[in-house]
Amino acid sequence: MRPDGTLYASRHYAILRSRDDGACFETVATLPRGLARRAAETSRLASRLLRHEVRALVELEDGTLVAANREGVFAGLPAGGDLARSDVACGGLPLLPPLCLGTGPGARVVFGEYGSRTTGRPIRLFGSTDGARHFEPLHAFPPGEVLHVHNVVYDAARDHYWVLTGDFDPQPGIGILSADFRRFEWFARGEQRFRAVEVFDRGDHLVYATDTQLERNALVAFDKATGRTERLREFEGSCIYACRFGSWYAIATTVEPSAVNPSRDATLWVSRDLAAWHCLLRARKDGWHPDYFQFGSLVLPRGASGRDVAAVSGQAVAGLDGRLRIGAIVERG
């Protein structure tokens, strides 16, 4: 999602773009796929089982699209064809493709590896200075130090990146990667209150909703100078997606049932001031097993738009799975 309201969506490995609030979409690029992946596109359940989707997407200043799926990272101009696979210097250790992609000044792109139940191997940060054509390793977390990297977010005022990691015991944390990619250091870590995926930059604070099945999830204000946190309010599920729709902050929850988060509903919440929140949408997890056919989620685009128009898609939720809803956000008095 772009500040001018440009919206990107995906259908399987096709990347679609709308510049009119979702009235029309055009296919602007695709990710390479073999015969087995093409066959899976005939079945929504097969696509869910194989995680046959574009997992992350960013647009660079020159219009280059950078995308990731479970097979790798790809980049190229939106000319309608396949994006090219990025050259990632893995050093013989297989790449764990990212959950999110981060961008910085110029043509810089950065990401961290994301894998589930990964043990016995380092987890790495990679960066590119040439528009995602080539990535070099920047930092390696020793085996067990983190489970995976959730996101890497550039802070323009402080000229560095925030590195967000998970998931258990000492693994959740917020670290700092220098703007030149040369130095990484931990800033705060070791508690579930530091387990974040998307953040809102509020100057002196980062504000984010936690992504945990071990504690009640909450909206947290994180002091950039001290690392102190304040719980602002609770949410009923893990929070993986957050974005800005014009003057509205938006957060979506995922159904990841646990003893402390028993809700079976994925929800979409919006706020103008991060204090008063309103639930726009609620969707029940469908009957398919979450481990094989995905957790129930309301999926938000990454980024910020200058328009008060919300876009949300459903994943593994009744009545909205694989569908996209778009509409203006209207405040009722």
C-alpha positions in Angstrom: 0.0 0.0 0.0 1.3 3.4 -1.0 0.7 7.0 0.4 -1.2 7.9 -2.8 -3.7 5.2 -2.1 -2.2 2.6 -4.5 -3.2 -0.8 -3.3 -1.5 -4.1 -4.0 -3.1 -7.5 -3.6 -2.3 -11.0 -4.7 -4.1 -13.9 -6.2 -1.9 -17.0 -5.7 1.5 -15.8 -7.2 0.0 -13.0 -9.2 0.5 -9.4 -8.0 -2.4 -7.1 -8.7 -2.6 -3.3 -8.4 -5.5 -0.8 -7.9 -5.3 3.0 -8.1 -9.0 3.6 -7.7 -9.8 2.3 -4.2 -10.3 -1.3 -5.5 -12.8 -0.6 -8.2 -10.4 -2.1 -10.7 -7.3 -4.3 -10.4 -4.7 -5.1 -13.0 -2.1 -7.9 -12.9 1.3 -6.1 -12.9 3.7 -9.0 -12.1 3.8 -12.7 -11.1 6.2 -14.9 -9.2 7.7 -17.9 -11.0 5.8 -21.2 -10.4 6.1 -24.7 -11.6 3.4 -27.2 -12.8 2.6 -28.4 -9.3 2.0 -24.8 -8.0 -0.1 -24.1 -11.1 -2.2 -27.2 -10.4 -2.7 -26.1 -6.8 -4.4 -22.9 -8.0 -7.5 -24.8 -8.9 -8.2 -25.5 -5.2 -8.4 -23.0 -2.4 -7.6 -25.7 0.2 -4.6 -26.9 -1.8 -3.4 -23.3 -2.0 -3.8 -22.9 1.8 -2.0 -26.2 2.5 1.0 -25.2 0.3 0.9 -21.6 1.5 0.7 -20.7 -2.2 0.6 -16.9 -1.8 2.8 -13.8 -1.9 3.8 -13.3 1.7 5.5 -9.9 1.5 5.7 -7.0 -1.0 7.2 -3.6 -1.1 7.5 -1.0 -3.9 10.8 1.0 -4.1 11.2 4.6 -5.1 11.9 3.7 -8.8 8.8 1.5 -9.0 10.6 -1.8 -8.5 8.5 -4.4 -6.8 10.2 -6.7 -4.3 8.2 -9.8 -3.2 8.7 -12.9 -1.1 7.0 -16.2 -0.9 7.9 -19.5 0.8 10.5 -20.2 -2.0 12.5 -17.0 -2.0 12.8 -13.3 -2.7 12.1 -11.7 -6.2 12.4 -8.3 -7.7 11.6 -6.4 -10.9 9.5 -3.6 -12.5 5.8 -4.1 -12.7 5.8 -5.0 -16.4 3.3 -7.9 -16.3 5.7 -10.8 -16.3 7.6 -12.8 -13.8 9.8 -11.0 -11.3 13.4 -12.2 -11.2 14.7 -14.2 -8.3 17.1 -12.1 -6.2 20.6 -13.3 -5.6 20.9 -14.0 -1.9 24.4 -14.9 -0.6 23.4 -17.8 1.6 26.8 -19.4 2.0 25.5 -22.9 1.5 22.8 -22.7 4.3 19.3 -22.8 2.8 17.4 -19.5 2.9 14.4 -19.2 5.2 12.4 -16.6 3.3 11.1 -13.6 5.2 7.7 -12.8 6.7 8.1 -9.0 5.9 10.4 -6.9 3.8 11.9 -3.6 5.1 13.0 -0.6 3.0 15.4 2.2 3.8 16.8 5.3 2.0 17.6 4.9 -1.7 17.5 1.4 -3.0 18.1 -0.4 0.3 16.0 -3.5 1.2 16.5 -5.5 4.3 14.9 -8.7 5.8 15.4 -11.3 8.4 14.8 -15.1 8.0 11.5 -16.5 9.1 11.0 -20.2 9.8 8.7 -22.2 12.2 10.3 -24.4 14.8 13.7 -23.7 13.5 16.5 -25.2 15.7 20.2 -25.9 15.4 21.0 -23.2 12.8 21.7 -19.4 12.8 19.0 -17.0 11.8 20.3 -14.2 9.5 19.6 -10.7 8.5 20.2 -9.8 4.8 20.5 -6.5 3.1 20.6 -5.1 -0.4 21.8 -1.7 -1.7 20.9 -2.3 -5.3 17.2 -2.5 -5.3 17.0 -6.2 -4.2 18.9 -7.6 -7.1 21.6 -8.9 -4.7 21.5 -9.5 -0.9 24.4 -10.0 1.4 24.4 -11.3 5.0 24.5 -8.5 7.6 24.2 -10.4 10.9 23.8 -14.0 12.1 22.0 -14.7 15.4 23.5 -17.8 16.9 21.4 -21.0 17.0 18.6 -20.6 19.5 19.1 -16.9 20.1 16.0 -16.1 18.1 13.4 -18.4 16.5 12.9 -16.0 13.6 12.8 -12.3 12.5 9.3 -10.8 12.3 10.2 -7.5 10.6 12.9 -4.8 10.1 11.6 -1.3 10.2 13.5 1.9 9.2 13.3 4.9 11.7 14.0 8.0 9.6 14.3 10.3 12.6 17.0 8.2 14.2 18.5 6.8 11.0 18.6 3.2 11.9 16.4 0.1 11.6 14.4 -1.6 14.4 14.7 -5.4 14.2 11.7 -7.3 15.7 12.3 -11.0 16.7 10.4 -13.9 18.3 9.2 -16.1 19.8 9.9 -17.8 23.2 11.9 -17.3 26.4 14.9 -15.0 25.5 14.0 -14.9 21.8 11.5 -12.0 21.6 13.3 -8.8 21.2 13.8 -5.4 19.6 17.2 -4.6 18.3 18.9 -1.9 16.3 20.6 -2.3 12.9 22.7 0.7 11.8 21.6 2.5 8.6 24.8 1.4 6.9 24.0 -2.3 7.8 27.3 -2.7 9.6 26.3 -2.9 13.3 23.5 -4.8 15.2 22.9 -4.5 18.9 20.1 -5.6 21.2 18.0 -2.9 22.8 15.3 -4.8 24.7 14.6 -8.5 24.8 13.6 -11.6 26.6 9.9 -11.0 27.4 6.6 -11.4 25.4 5.9 -7.7 25.7 8.7 -7.2 23.1 7.2 -9.7 20.6 5.9 -7.4 17.7 5.5 -7.7 14.0 4.2 -4.3 12.8 4.8 -0.9 14.6 3.5 2.6 14.5 6.2 5.2 14.8 5.0 8.0 17.2 8.3 9.9 17.5 9.5 9.1 20.9 7.7 5.8 21.0 6.9 2.8 19.0 3.3 1.6 19.4 2.5 -2.0 18.5 0.1 -4.9 19.3 1.8 -8.0 20.6 1.9 -11.4 18.7 1.8 -14.0 21.4 -0.1 -17.1 22.5 1.5 -17.1 25.9 0.0 -14.0 27.4 -3.0 -11.8 26.8 -2.2 -9.7 23.7 -2.0 -5.9 24.2 -1.3 -2.6 22.6 2.1 -1.5 23.9 3.9 1.8 23.9 7.6 1.3 23.7 9.9 4.2 24.7 12.7 4.5 22.1 15.1 6.0 24.6 14.7 3.6 27.6 12.9 0.5 26.3 10.2 1.0 29.0 6.8 -0.3 27.9 3.2 0.6 28.8 0.2 -1.6 28.2 -2.5 0.6 26.7 -5.3 -1.9 26.1 -5.8 -5.6 25.4 -6.8 -7.5 22.2 -8.4 -10.9 22.0 -5.8 -12.5 19.7 -2.3 -12.3 18.2 -1.6 -9.3 16.1 0.4 -9.8 12.9 -1.1 -7.1 10.7 -1.3 -3.4 11.2 -1.3 -0.4 8.9 -2.6 3.2 8.4 -5.7 4.0 6.3 -5.5 7.8 6.0 -6.2 9.2 9.5 -7.0 5.8 10.9 -4.7 3.3 12.6 -5.8 -0.3 11.9 -4.9 -3.5 13.7 -6.1 -7.1 12.9 -6.1 -10.1 15.2 -5.5 -13.7 14.3 -7.1 -16.8 15.8 -4.3 -18.6 17.6 -6.3 -20.2 20.5 -4.5 -20.7 23.8 -5.5 -20.8 27.5 -5.1 -17.0 27.7 -6.4 -16.1 24.2 -9.5 -18.4 23.6 -11.3 -16.3 21.0 -12.4 -18.0 17.8 -12.9 -14.7 16.0 -10.4 -12.7 13.9 -11.1 -9.0 14.3 -10.3 -5.7 12.6 -10.0 -2.6 14.9 -9.5 1.0 13.9 -8.6 4.2 15.9 -7.8 7.8 15.1 -5.7 8.4 18.3 -4.5 4.9 19.5 -6.8 5.4 22.5 -10.4 4.8 21.4 -10.7 1.7 19.3 -13.7 0.5 17.2 -14.2 -3.0 15.9 -15.1 -2.8 12.2 -15.2 -6.5 11.3 -15.4 -9.9 13.1 -15.0 -13.3 11.4 -15.1 -16.8 12.9 -12.3 -19.3 12.2 -13.5 -21.9 9.7 -13.5 -25.7 10.5 -10.2 -26.6 8.8 -7.2 -27.5 10.9 -5.1 -24.4 11.6 -1.8 -26.1 11.5 -2.4 -27.5 8.0 -4.9 -25.0 6.5 -3.7 -21.8 8.3 -4.8 -19.7 11.3 -7.9 -17.6 10.9 -6.8 -14.1 10.1 -8.0 -10.8 8.8 -5.1 -9.7 6.6 -4.2 -6.1 6.2 -1.9 -4.5 3.6 1.6 -3.4 4.8 2.3 0.3 4.8 0.3 3.5 4.9 -2.3 5.1 2.6 -3.3 8.7 2.5 -7.0 7.7 2.1 -9.6 6.8 4.7 -10.4 3.6 2.7 -9.9 0.2 4.4 -8.9 -3.0 2.6 -8.9 -6.3 4.3 -8.9 -9.9 3.1 -9.9 -13.1 4.9 -7.7 -16.2 5.5 -9.3 -19.4 7.0 -12.3 -17.5 8.3 -16.0 -18.3 7.5 -17.5 -16.3 4.7 -14.4 -14.3 3.9 -11.7 -16.8 3.1 -9.8 -15.8 0.0 -11.9 -12.7 -0.4 -11.1 -9.0 -0.3 -13.3 -6.2 1.2 -12.7 -2.5 0.5 -14.7 0.4 1.8 -14.5 3.9 3.3 -14.2 4.2 7.0 -17.0 6.4 8.4 -17.0 7.7 11.9 -20.4 7.6 13.5 -21.4 10.1 16.1 
